[in-house]
Amino acid sequence: MGKVAWGFTCSIDGFIAGPGHDMSWLADAEPLDNGTTERMAGEVAVIISGRDGYDAAKAQRDERDQMTAEAYGGAWSGTEIILTHRPEEIADDPTIIALNCDVVEAVRRAQEIAGDKDVQIISADIARQALELDLIDELQVFVAPVFLGDGTRIFDVPGGRRYDWELVQIYEGAERSFGRTYRPKRR
């Protein structure tokens, strides 16, 4: 069975999306070496994302560039699961599986589909829920040299909650974008 990874590119000030799920700032991210994106995309069989991100991507379809219009800039192919409380509203989209379930069931179904390949969560809220339930095996972090000032925070828990991580890997070909993999420190 593959890993469950939480993967994202964030701004220096800790946002994974700008206001309204704006992703145009990713154009200012440091370029990765040739083949790096394709190599990372090839490890992922299933992506779990949320309804807000899905709706924003559809609404911004004509505004987004190649890198932000599709996962991994179009280098990825696999199954995308969208968690939503209203799956019937997007059930006619053949490119996704719309599920109304808790994160445990979503991860279980994603792992079943993924087999030996990885599952990647790209929603901050879904990842937070998975992290609280010890479902995250790996954190994949990339940083773009921008401040957004507002938007969707990487990790937002009112009142705070601490999680410690240990460095596993520095992505070869992504050093300029601080490409790192971390594993949760289990206590």
C-alpha positions, -999 to +999 in steps of 0.1 A: +000+000+000+013+035-009+015+065+014-011+091+023+006+124+016-004+159+022+012+179-006+012+216-013+030+246-025+026+276-002+035+312+000+062+323+024+035+336+047+018+302+049-011+302+024-019+275-001-045+296-020-052+333-022-086+349-015-113+331-035-089+302-040-068+323-064-039+303-076-023+328-100+006+334-076+019+299-084+033+314-117+059+331-095+071+298-080+106+287-087+108+263-116+116+227-109+142+208-128+130+190-160+113+158-151+107+166-114+070+173-117+065+142-139+084+120-114+063+133-085+030+130-104+039+094-113+039+083-077+003+095-071-027+074-081-055+093-062-059+129-052-084+139-025-096+174-027-125+195-013-155+211-029-144+247-025-112+240-045-132+221-071-157+249-075-130+275-077-111+256-103-142+253-125-151+290-120-115+301-128-110+276-157-105+303-183-082+324-160-058+297-149-025+289-167-013+254-175+003+249-141-028+257-121-055+244-144-047+208-137-030+187-110+008+188-115+004+211-144-013+183-164+015+157-158-008+137-135-034+112-144-054+092-120-086+094-098-097+126-081-120+123-052-140+154-042-154+154-007-187+173-006-219+173+014-237+177-019-223+150-043-254+150-064-246+185-077-214+174-093-222+137-100-223+143-137-186+152-139-170+121-153-135+133-143-141+129-105-157+108-078-179+129-056-182+115-021-202+125+010-183+107+038-159+113+066-122+115+060-115+080+073-138+065+046-124+088+019-089+078+027-099+041+029-116+042-005-087+062-020-061+036-008-083+008-022-082+026-056-045+035-054-032+001-045+007+003-042+007+040-054+002+071-032-028+090-022-024+128-020-046+152-001-045+187-015-072+204+007-060+221+039-092+213+057-093+176+047-056+173+055-061+188+089-089+163+096-067+134+084-038+146+105-059+147+136-067+110+130-031+100+123-039+092+086-010+113+071+022+094+064+040+122+047+041+160+043+053+173+009+062+210+011+072+235-016+075+273-011+069+300-036+087+333-030+055+354-025+035+369+004-002+366-001-014+382+032-048+364+030-064+333+017-064+296+027-039+289+055-018+257+053-029+248+088-055+267+108-066+254+142-082+280+164-066+276+199-036+259+183-025+223+180+011+213+177+024+186+153+061+178+150+077+167+118+111+151+109+129+157+076+129+127+053+140+140+019+150+171+001+136+169-034+164+168-060+155+193-087+133+214-063+159+229-040+151+264-050+115+260-041+125+244-007+111+210-018+110+189+013+093+157+025+086+153+062+072+124+083+051+130+114+069+124+146+048+099+164+050+101+202 
